[in-house]
Amino acid sequence: MESLIFFVGLSLIRKYALNFSWRKMIWAGSFLVTFFNLLYLLIVYDIWRNPWFYIFTDVSDTFMVTLNFMAGVFAIVEVSEPGFEAITYSLVTTAANATVPLSFVIAYQVLAFFPDLNSQEGLASDTPEVRNQFALLILVTEAINISSLLSLPMLPRQKEESRDLLKSGESSAFWAKFTLISGAIFLLYSTVITFMTVAGAETYGCLKILGGAGCTEDESSIPVYCLLGAAFAYCYGLNFYFTFWPIVRGKEKFDWTKFF
């Protein structure tokens, strides 16, 4: 069902939205994803627990994610030099895919702050505390999702802006190395953590830094705070440097149109 909806979304975008602003496309996709994800609160608080309702929200979420996916693909096509389209797409896609397991790993580590959600038994108890923790987790996730829109000024609006950037001929060996090293670190980290949680589940699965409830009652949460702090500092720090630092230094003026 999700694959069918994804195909329908691609077809609709191809027919009606090829010249639509990529930034506005991501705005639409992100807010609609947030809206449908918030509908899970109806399930969490037992307002409407219906299998078909769950499938509807999940499938609708897939359709909206298609908008964000296509905006990235369109940008890749425009920055690719003739003859290197496949290589460029593969490189960018590989870099993006390297963060997918990392996101799952960090998501599990966030569960250290929600101990009642760490086991099937806790979820099955369906107590008010479990419901509140699940609802808080959803709200935190969606807040992070919406805050990612602060990075939209780094994305060209459409084909013309992409071509202008390419024609400017600007390049940076430092940021190229930074990007490659970051991708390698993400892939290595997620691989090691995944191996520890799968192969060594009985030994390491309880550690808070791996998303467990803690192997001992007095296990410190500081490593978890440091890890999440580093992840957020990386994501928001890069965005601040490229988007807002020129404004702070007076080289650019703040304008809300930068986000649309």
N, C-alpha and C positions, 0 to 999 in steps of 0.2 A: 504493500500500500504506500509506504513512504517513497519507494523508488518511482512509483507511478505519479505521485504528487510532485516529486522533484522534476520528473520529465515534463509534466504539465506546466510547472513554473518556468522551466527553461524555454518552453515553446511560447508562452505568453510574453516573456521578456524579449525574446527574439523578434516577435511580431510587433509589439507595441512600445518597447522601452529601450531600444538600442541607442537613442539619442537623449535619453533622460539623464539628468545629472547623477553621477555616481554617488556623490555625497548625499543627495536627497534619497537615493535608492537605499543607502545604508541606514539613513534616519528612519525611513519607512520600515525596513526590515527589522531593525533593532527594537523599535517601539511596538511593532506588532508581535514580535517574539516575546517581549516583556509582557504584553497584554495576555497572550495565551498561556504563558507560564504562570501568571498570577491567578489564572483560573484554577490552577491546582489547589489553591487555598480552599476552594469549595469542596474538594475531595478531602483535604486534610482535616477540615472541621466537620466532616460528615454532613455537609449541607446538601450535596448531591454526589453520591457515590454510585456511579453507573459505568460499566465497562465501555460502553459506546461513547460516553462523554469523555472518558480518558483517551480513547483512540482518536476522537475528534480533535482534542487539544494537542495531542502529540503529532498528528499528521499535519495540522495547521501550522504548527511550529516549524515543521520541515519545509513547508512551502515558503515561509517567510525567510528562513535561513538561505534559501535559494537566491534571494535578492542580494544579500551580502556576498555570497559566493561569486555571483556573476560580476559584481562591481570589481572585485579583485582580478578576475579573469580578463575583463575588458582592459584594465590598466596594463596587465602583462603583455597583451597583444600589441599595445601602442608603443611600449618601450623596447620591444624586441627589434634588433637590427635584422635587415633582410638576410635570410640564410641561416639565422640563429634562433628562429622562433621556437623550435622544439626544445633546444638546449635551455633557452631562457625560461620557458614554461616549466621544464623539469626542475631547474635550479630553484625557482621561486616556490614551486609546489613542494619540493623536498624540504625547503626551509620551513614552510608553513606546517607540513606534516610532522616535522621534528618537534613542534610545540604541542601537538595533540596528546601524545602520551604524557608529556610534562603537565599539561592541564589536568589530566586525570589524576596524576600523582598528587599535585597540589590540592585538588579537590578532596582527595582522601585525607590529606593532612589537615585540611580545614575541619574535618569531622572530629578532630581531637577536641574542638571547642563545643561539640554537641555529643556528649557521651551516651545519651539515650538513643542515638541514631546509629550506634556502632555495631549493633547486633540485630538479627532477625527477631529475637525474643523481645528486645526493647521496642521495635517497631510494631510487633504484633500486640503488645500491651495496649497500645492506642490510648494512653492516658492523656489528660490535659497537658502535662509537662512535655510529653513526646510531641503532641500536636503543636505546641508553642515553639518548641525547638525546630521542628520541621518548617513551620511558617517563617521563623526568623532566618533559617538557612535560605529559603526561597527569596526573601526580601534582600538579604545580603548579596546573593548571586545576581539578582536583577539590578541592584544598585551598581555593582561592578560592571555589568553589561552596559548600562546607560552611561557610566562615566567614561567608557572607552570611546564615546563619541567626541571627547575632547581632542582626540588625535586626528579628526577628519581633515583639518587644514593640511596635513601631510599628504593627502590624497588629491590628485588632480580632479577637477570637476567633470571633464569630458576629454574626448580625443584631442581637441585643439590644445588644451593646456599640457597634455602629455607630450605632444609633439614639440611644443615650445620649450619644455624642459629638456627634451632630448637634443634639440637644436642648439641650446645654450652651451653644450659641450662640457659642462661642469663634471668633475670627477674627484674622487677622494680615495686614495689608497688606504688611509686609516680606517674609514668607515667600511670599506670593502672587507678588510681583515677583521674588523670588529664584528661584522655580520657573520662571516664564516666561522669565527671562533665561538660566537654566541650559539650558533646552530649546533656546532660540535659538542659544546658543553651541555646544551639542553638534551641532545640525543643520548649522551653518555650518562648524564644524571638520571634521566627517566628510565634508561635500561637497567642501571644498577639498582635503583629503588624497586622497579618492577620485579627484578630477579629476587631481591631480598624478601619481598612480600609474598611471592609465589613459592619459590623453592624453600625459603626459610620462614614460612608462615608461623609455624609453631614457636620459633625462637624469637623472631623479630616483629611478627604481626601485631603484637600488643604495644609496641613502642608508639608514643604519641607523635613523634616526628614522622612516623609512617602511617598515621591516621588511626592508630589504635587508642584504646581508652587509657593506656598506661600499664606497664608491667608490674609496677608497684604503686602503692598509694601516694608515696611522696615523690614520684617521678616529676622532674621539672618540665614546665611548658616553655621555658626560655628558648630551647632550640627551635621549637615550632614558630615562636614569635620572630626569631631571627630569620628563619627561612622565608616566611611569608613577607616579612619586611623587605628582604632582599628582592623577592619577586616583584612586589609592588614598586619598590624604588627603581628597578630596571624599567618596568613598563611606563610608569608615570614620569620617571626622570628623563627618559629619552624624548617623550612627548613634550615635556616642559622645555627641554633644551632647544628643540627644533621649532616649536610653535610659539612659546611664550617668552623665552629668553630674549629674542630680538626686540620684543615689545618692552620688556623691562629695561633693556639697554638704550631704548629710544630710537632704534633703527627702523622700527615699524610702528604703526598705530593700530590699536585694537579696533577691530571691526567685526560685528556679528556675522557679516556676510562671509567671513572666512570659514564658517562652519556649514555653509549651504552651497 
